[in-house]
Amino acid sequence: MAARTLVLTLFLCVALAAVEKEPIQEYKSRRDHIAEKAKDGVVVLFALPEEDLVEYRQDPNFYYLTGFDQPNAILLIDASAKPARDYLFLKPRDLPQERWTGPKIGPGPEAEKLLGFQTVQMLNDFPEILKRVSANKTVHTLRENFDRVRGVVPGAAVEDVTPAIAELRQVKSPTEIALLDKAVQITMKGLHTAARTVSPDVWEYEVEAALEFEFRRNGAERPGYPSIVGSGPLSTVLHYDKNARRMEAGDVVVIDVGAEYSGYVADITRTFPVSGKFSPRQREIYQIVLDAQKAAIAEVRPGATFAKIHAAAFNYIKSKGYSQYFIHGTSHHIGLQVHDVGSTTRPMEPGMVITIEPGIYIPEEKLGVRIEDDLLITASGNRVMSTFPKEAAEIESLMSAAPKPKLQ
């Protein structure tokens, strides 16, 4: 029996070992925090379903509270129990199917130990247990799941749990910060590869392929969002991701990318001169954007707001006469999503991680410049996590020193 348990535990570990994980105690602490918010109610979250032959990505709120990335699971927290009791409901293992899809974790004591749950039961047990523990109580779930809960418990009182989870997700733990640091480091390696690839007559998709290869080679699961490689007239299109144009001498190219590591997503942008040198006009606009970013970074500290940070960047660009060409906000949170959840009016707190990304986009000149970095709010101010070169001379030096690969 002991040998069988050891083999099964090792087999289950394979299912969790693809990427680095946070300690199971951290997920438990988050569930306890949400249980406190729910008071004497019940919390229910559903994992996303699996789609055939489509890469699976777990619901970020479910992942945040469980660290579990298999489909079709259900989390239930009985906050009325003292102490609160958490349940995870899983489909039973299907060994013949696992020959096609790989090892999965099923219900049972081994899963409880591995995942840090008090109870891991069969998925079919969920309706009965929800009915029992939710009697005369409020069920806290995501708004899109109200009807699903009421399908099990007709007439149940339901409340949206999203704000409570978002509030918690905005301030990152030391482990989360370490994972974001890793995502940032991998992203910067991809940008170094991009700098070696950018050249006249190279296709944007060749740059995309080169940098995303670097992501995967360094342990990222995937790009955290579609990579943006926009050159010439497409440098002025904010979320262009077709990456289907051949770059030309004299262009600039805006590369906005982020590796995803253990579910956490970086978000860095640099603007490169395709020919290796900025023209005087390109350098002028580039320097305005860079100085606007520096003005915004100087405002990043505990107590600052997104509005104040944006005003610093916007007012600098306005003072140079280009406010009509700065058409987006300066900052957003990052984390399990590239535009992470949470209030945009909440003052900055130590542990928050945000972007600073001013830009100027002049379609009539086919000239767009965006410079974006990821910042950690610290007790005394901020730490710029993404230290990739960004002074104009540094960018030119990087490109001139980089041997260009021979692309077929």
C-alpha positions as CSV (number, residue, x, y, z in Angstrom):
1,M,0.0,0.0,0.0
2,A,2.8,2.4,0.9
3,A,4.5,1.7,-2.5
4,R,1.3,2.3,-4.3
5,T,0.7,5.7,-2.5
6,L,4.3,6.8,-3.3
7,V,3.9,6.0,-7.0
8,L,0.5,7.8,-7.1
9,T,1.9,10.8,-5.3
10,L,4.8,11.0,-7.7
11,F,2.4,10.6,-10.6
12,L,0.3,13.5,-9.3
13,C,3.3,15.7,-8.9
14,V,4.0,15.4,-12.6
15,A,0.6,17.1,-13.2
16,L,1.7,20.1,-11.1
17,A,5.4,20.3,-12.0
18,A,5.2,22.1,-15.3
19,V,5.7,25.5,-13.8
20,E,6.9,26.9,-10.4
21,K,4.1,27.1,-7.8
22,E,3.5,29.2,-4.8
23,P,3.5,27.4,-1.4
24,I,0.1,25.7,-0.8
25,Q,-0.1,27.6,2.5
26,E,-0.3,30.8,0.5
27,Y,-3.4,29.6,-1.4
28,K,-4.9,28.5,1.9
29,S,-4.3,31.9,3.5
30,R,-6.1,33.5,0.5
31,R,-9.1,31.2,1.0
32,D,-9.2,32.1,4.7
33,H,-9.1,35.8,3.8
34,I,-12.0,35.4,1.4
35,A,-13.9,33.4,4.0
36,E,-13.6,36.3,6.5
37,K,-15.0,38.6,3.8
38,A,-17.9,36.2,3.3
39,K,-18.6,36.1,7.0
40,D,-21.1,33.4,7.7
41,G,-21.9,32.7,4.0
42,V,-20.5,30.3,1.4
43,V,-18.0,31.0,-1.4
44,V,-18.3,29.1,-4.7
45,L,-15.9,29.4,-7.7
46,F,-15.9,27.3,-10.9
47,A,-12.9,26.4,-12.9
48,L,-13.2,27.0,-16.6
49,P,-14.3,24.1,-18.8
50,E,-11.9,22.4,-21.2
51,E,-12.2,23.0,-25.0
52,D,-11.1,20.3,-27.3
53,L,-7.7,21.0,-28.9
54,V,-7.6,24.5,-27.4
55,E,-4.8,25.5,-25.0
56,Y,-6.3,25.5,-21.5
57,R,-6.0,28.6,-19.3
58,Q,-7.5,28.5,-15.9
59,D,-9.9,31.3,-14.6
60,P,-7.5,33.6,-12.8
61,N,-9.7,34.0,-9.7
62,F,-10.0,30.3,-9.3
63,Y,-6.3,29.8,-9.8
64,Y,-5.5,32.6,-7.3
65,L,-7.4,30.8,-4.5
66,T,-6.4,27.2,-5.4
67,G,-3.2,27.1,-7.5
68,F,-5.1,24.4,-9.5
69,D,-5.1,24.5,-13.3
70,Q,-7.2,21.6,-14.4
71,P,-10.6,22.2,-15.9
72,N,-14.1,21.5,-14.6
73,A,-13.2,21.7,-10.9
74,I,-15.3,23.6,-8.3
75,L,-14.1,25.4,-5.1
76,L,-16.5,25.7,-2.2
77,I,-15.6,27.5,1.1
78,D,-18.0,27.1,4.0
79,A,-17.3,30.4,5.8
80,S,-20.0,29.6,8.4
81,A,-17.9,26.7,9.8
82,K,-15.5,27.6,12.6
83,P,-12.9,27.4,11.3
84,A,-13.9,27.9,7.7
85,R,-13.9,24.6,5.7
86,D,-12.7,24.4,2.1
87,Y,-13.8,21.8,-0.5
88,L,-12.4,21.1,-3.9
89,F,-14.6,19.0,-6.2
90,L,-12.9,17.1,-9.1
91,K,-13.8,14.7,-11.8
92,P,-12.6,11.1,-11.2
93,R,-9.5,10.1,-13.0
94,D,-10.0,8.5,-16.5
95,L,-6.8,6.5,-17.1
96,P,-7.6,5.6,-20.7
97,Q,-8.2,9.3,-21.5
98,E,-5.0,10.3,-19.7
99,R,-3.1,8.3,-22.4
100,W,-4.3,11.1,-24.7
101,T,-4.2,14.1,-22.4
102,G,-1.6,13.4,-19.8
103,P,-1.8,12.7,-16.0
104,K,-4.6,14.5,-14.0
105,I,-5.4,14.8,-10.4
106,G,-8.5,13.1,-9.0
107,P,-10.3,13.3,-5.7
108,G,-9.0,11.6,-2.6
109,P,-6.5,11.8,0.3
110,E,-3.4,12.1,-1.9
111,A,-4.9,15.1,-3.7
112,E,-5.9,16.7,-0.3
113,K,-2.3,16.5,0.8
114,L,-0.8,17.6,-2.4
115,L,-3.2,20.6,-2.9
116,G,-3.6,21.7,0.7
117,F,-7.3,21.1,0.9
118,Q,-9.3,19.7,3.8
119,T,-11.6,17.9,1.5
120,V,-11.2,16.9,-2.2
121,Q,-14.3,15.1,-3.3
122,M,-16.0,13.8,-6.4
123,L,-17.5,16.5,-8.7
124,N,-20.9,14.8,-8.4
125,D,-21.0,15.4,-4.7
126,F,-21.0,19.2,-5.2
127,P,-24.8,19.8,-5.5
128,E,-25.7,17.9,-2.3
129,I,-23.0,19.6,-0.2
130,L,-23.8,23.1,-1.6
131,K,-27.5,22.6,-0.7
132,R,-26.5,21.5,2.8
133,V,-24.0,24.2,3.7
134,S,-25.8,27.1,2.0
135,A,-29.2,26.7,3.7
136,N,-30.3,30.2,4.8
137,K,-27.0,31.7,3.8
138,T,-25.6,34.0,1.1
139,V,-23.6,32.3,-1.7
140,H,-20.7,34.5,-2.8
141,T,-19.7,33.8,-6.4
142,L,-18.7,35.5,-9.7
143,R,-21.5,37.4,-11.2
144,E,-21.5,35.3,-14.4
145,N,-22.2,32.2,-12.2
146,F,-25.3,33.5,-10.4
147,D,-27.6,31.4,-12.5
148,R,-25.4,28.3,-12.2
149,V,-25.6,28.5,-8.4
150,R,-29.3,29.1,-8.5
151,G,-29.6,26.1,-10.7
152,V,-28.4,24.0,-7.8
153,V,-30.1,26.0,-5.0
154,P,-33.2,27.7,-6.4
155,G,-33.9,31.0,-4.8
156,A,-30.5,31.3,-3.2
157,A,-29.3,34.7,-2.2
158,V,-26.1,35.4,-4.2
159,E,-23.6,38.2,-4.1
160,D,-20.6,39.0,-6.4
161,V,-17.3,38.0,-4.8
162,T,-15.2,39.6,-7.5
163,P,-14.5,42.9,-5.6
164,A,-13.3,41.0,-2.6
165,I,-10.9,38.8,-4.6
166,A,-9.8,41.8,-6.7
167,E,-8.9,43.8,-3.6
168,L,-6.7,41.0,-2.4
169,R,-5.1,40.4,-5.8
170,Q,-4.0,44.0,-6.1
171,V,-1.3,43.7,-3.4
172,K,1.2,41.0,-4.3
173,S,2.8,38.6,-1.8
174,P,6.6,38.1,-1.8
175,T,6.1,34.9,-3.8
176,E,4.0,36.7,-6.4
177,I,6.6,39.4,-6.7
178,A,9.3,36.8,-7.3
179,L,7.2,35.1,-10.0
180,L,6.6,38.5,-11.7
181,D,10.3,39.3,-11.5
182,K,10.9,36.0,-13.3
183,A,8.4,36.9,-16.0
184,V,10.0,40.2,-16.4
185,Q,13.5,38.7,-16.7
186,I,12.3,36.3,-19.4
187,T,10.6,39.1,-21.3
188,M,13.8,41.1,-21.3
189,K,15.6,38.2,-22.8
190,G,13.0,38.1,-25.5
191,L,13.5,41.8,-26.2
192,H,17.3,41.3,-26.5
193,T,16.6,38.7,-29.1
194,A,14.2,41.1,-30.9
195,A,16.9,43.7,-31.0
196,R,19.2,41.2,-32.8
197,T,16.4,40.4,-35.3
198,V,15.0,43.8,-36.2
199,S,16.4,44.9,-39.5
200,P,15.1,46.3,-42.9
201,D,13.3,43.6,-44.9
202,V,12.7,41.4,-41.9
203,W,9.0,40.5,-41.4
204,E,7.3,41.5,-38.1
205,Y,6.4,37.8,-37.6
206,E,10.0,36.8,-37.7
207,V,10.7,39.1,-34.7
208,E,7.6,37.7,-33.0
209,A,8.8,34.2,-33.5
210,A,12.3,34.9,-32.3
211,L,11.3,36.6,-29.1
212,E,8.6,34.0,-28.3
213,F,11.1,31.2,-28.8
214,E,13.2,32.9,-26.2
215,F,10.2,33.0,-23.8
216,R,9.6,29.3,-24.1
217,R,13.3,28.4,-24.0
218,N,13.5,30.2,-20.6
219,G,10.6,28.5,-19.0
220,A,7.6,30.7,-19.8
221,E,4.3,28.9,-20.5
222,R,3.4,31.2,-23.2
223,P,3.1,34.9,-24.1
224,G,0.8,36.5,-21.6
225,Y,-1.1,38.3,-24.4
226,P,-0.7,38.5,-28.2
227,S,2.7,39.9,-29.0
228,I,2.7,43.4,-30.6
229,V,5.3,44.0,-33.3
230,G,4.2,47.1,-35.2
231,S,6.4,48.9,-37.6
232,G,6.1,52.0,-39.8
233,P,2.4,53.0,-40.0
234,L,1.5,50.2,-37.7
235,S,3.6,51.6,-34.9
236,T,0.7,54.0,-34.3
237,V,-1.9,51.2,-33.8
238,L,-2.0,50.5,-30.1
239,H,-3.1,46.9,-30.1
240,Y,-1.9,45.8,-33.5
241,D,-1.0,42.1,-33.3
242,K,-1.2,40.8,-36.9
243,N,2.6,41.2,-37.2
244,A,2.4,40.7,-40.9
245,R,4.3,43.7,-42.4
246,R,7.9,43.6,-43.8
247,M,9.9,46.3,-41.9
248,E,11.5,49.0,-44.0
249,A,14.6,51.1,-43.6
250,G,13.7,54.3,-41.8
251,D,10.8,52.7,-39.8
252,V,10.5,52.5,-36.1
253,V,9.0,49.3,-34.6
254,V,7.0,49.2,-31.4
255,I,7.4,45.9,-29.6
256,D,5.0,45.4,-26.7
257,V,5.4,41.9,-25.2
258,G,5.1,40.0,-22.0
259,A,6.0,36.4,-21.0
260,E,3.7,34.5,-18.7
261,Y,5.5,32.6,-16.0
262,S,3.6,30.4,-13.5
263,G,0.5,32.3,-14.5
264,Y,2.0,35.8,-13.9
265,V,2.4,38.2,-16.8
266,A,5.0,40.8,-17.5
267,D,4.3,43.8,-19.8
268,I,7.2,45.7,-21.4
269,T,7.4,47.9,-24.5
270,R,10.4,49.3,-26.4
271,T,10.6,51.2,-29.6
272,F,13.5,50.4,-32.0
273,P,14.8,52.1,-35.1
274,V,14.6,49.5,-37.8
275,S,17.8,50.8,-39.5
276,G,19.7,50.9,-36.2
277,K,19.7,54.7,-35.8
278,F,16.8,57.1,-35.0
279,S,16.3,59.9,-37.4
280,P,16.4,63.4,-35.8
281,R,12.6,63.5,-35.8
282,Q,12.3,60.0,-34.4
283,R,14.8,60.8,-31.7
284,E,12.9,64.0,-30.8
285,I,9.6,62.2,-30.2
286,Y,11.4,59.3,-28.5
287,Q,13.0,61.6,-26.0
288,I,9.7,63.3,-25.2
289,V,8.1,60.0,-24.4
290,L,11.1,58.9,-22.4
291,D,11.1,62.1,-20.3
292,A,7.4,61.8,-19.8
293,Q,7.9,58.2,-18.5
294,K,10.6,59.4,-16.1
295,A,8.2,62.2,-14.9
296,A,5.6,59.6,-14.2
297,I,8.0,57.1,-12.5
298,A,9.0,59.9,-10.1
299,E,5.4,60.1,-8.9
300,V,5.2,56.3,-8.1
301,R,5.1,55.8,-4.3
302,P,2.7,54.7,-1.6
303,G,-0.3,57.0,-1.6
304,A,0.0,58.0,-5.3
305,T,-2.9,57.4,-7.6
306,F,-3.2,56.4,-11.2
307,A,-4.7,59.8,-11.9
308,K,-1.6,61.6,-10.5
309,I,0.8,59.4,-12.2
310,H,-1.0,59.9,-15.6
311,A,-1.1,63.6,-15.1
312,A,2.7,63.7,-14.7
313,A,3.2,62.0,-18.1
314,F,0.3,63.7,-19.9
315,N,1.3,67.2,-18.7
316,Y,4.9,66.7,-19.9
317,I,3.8,65.6,-23.3
318,K,1.2,68.4,-23.4
319,S,4.0,70.9,-22.6
320,K,5.8,69.8,-25.8
321,G,2.6,70.2,-27.9
322,Y,1.7,66.5,-28.5
323,S,-1.2,65.9,-26.0
324,Q,-3.5,65.0,-28.9
325,Y,-1.2,62.1,-29.8
326,F,-1.2,60.6,-26.3
327,I,-4.4,58.6,-26.5
328,H,-4.3,56.1,-23.6
329,G,-3.7,55.9,-19.9
330,T,-0.3,55.7,-18.4
331,S,-0.7,52.8,-16.0
332,H,-2.5,49.6,-15.1
333,H,-1.9,46.7,-12.6
334,I,-0.3,43.5,-13.7
335,G,-0.4,40.1,-12.2
336,L,-2.3,37.0,-13.2
337,Q,-3.7,39.1,-16.0
338,V,-1.8,41.7,-18.1
339,H,-4.5,44.2,-17.1
340,D,-5.0,42.9,-13.6
341,V,-8.1,43.4,-11.6
342,G,-8.9,46.0,-9.0
343,S,-10.0,49.6,-8.4
344,T,-8.2,52.3,-10.5
345,T,-8.8,54.9,-7.8
346,R,-7.2,52.9,-4.9
347,P,-4.0,54.7,-3.8
348,M,-0.8,52.8,-4.3
349,E,0.4,50.5,-1.6
350,P,3.6,48.5,-1.1
351,G,3.4,45.2,-3.0
352,M,1.3,46.6,-5.9
353,V,2.9,46.1,-9.4
354,I,2.0,48.5,-12.2
355,T,3.1,49.6,-15.6
356,I,4.3,53.1,-16.7
357,E,3.7,53.4,-20.5
358,P,3.3,56.8,-22.1
359,G,3.3,57.0,-25.9
360,I,3.0,59.4,-28.8
361,Y,1.3,58.2,-32.0
362,I,1.4,60.4,-35.1
363,P,-0.4,58.5,-38.0
364,E,0.4,61.2,-40.6
365,E,4.1,60.6,-40.0
366,K,3.8,56.9,-39.6
367,L,5.6,57.4,-36.3
368,G,4.6,55.8,-33.0
369,V,6.7,55.6,-29.8
370,R,5.8,53.8,-26.6
371,I,8.1,53.0,-23.7
372,E,6.7,50.8,-21.0
373,D,8.2,49.4,-17.8
374,D,6.9,47.3,-14.8
375,L,7.3,48.9,-11.3
376,L,6.9,47.4,-7.8
377,I,5.6,49.8,-5.2
378,T,7.9,49.7,-2.2
379,A,7.6,51.2,1.3
380,S,9.9,54.1,0.2
381,G,8.9,54.6,-3.4
382,N,9.3,52.1,-6.3
383,R,11.6,49.6,-7.9
384,V,11.7,49.4,-11.7
385,M,11.6,45.7,-12.3
386,S,12.3,45.9,-16.1
387,T,15.8,47.2,-16.5
388,F,16.1,46.8,-20.3
389,P,18.0,49.7,-22.0
390,K,15.8,52.6,-23.0
391,E,17.9,55.7,-23.5
392,A,18.0,56.4,-27.3
393,A,21.8,56.0,-27.4
394,E,21.6,52.7,-25.5
395,I,19.0,51.4,-27.9
396,E,21.2,52.3,-30.9
397,S,24.3,50.8,-29.2
398,L,22.4,47.6,-28.5
399,M,21.3,47.2,-32.1
400,S,24.7,48.1,-33.5
401,A,26.4,45.5,-31.3
402,A,23.9,42.8,-32.0
403,P,24.8,40.4,-34.8
404,K,21.9,39.9,-37.1
405,P,20.8,36.3,-37.7
406,K,20.4,35.0,-41.2
407,L,16.7,34.5,-41.7
408,Q,15.5,32.4,-44.6
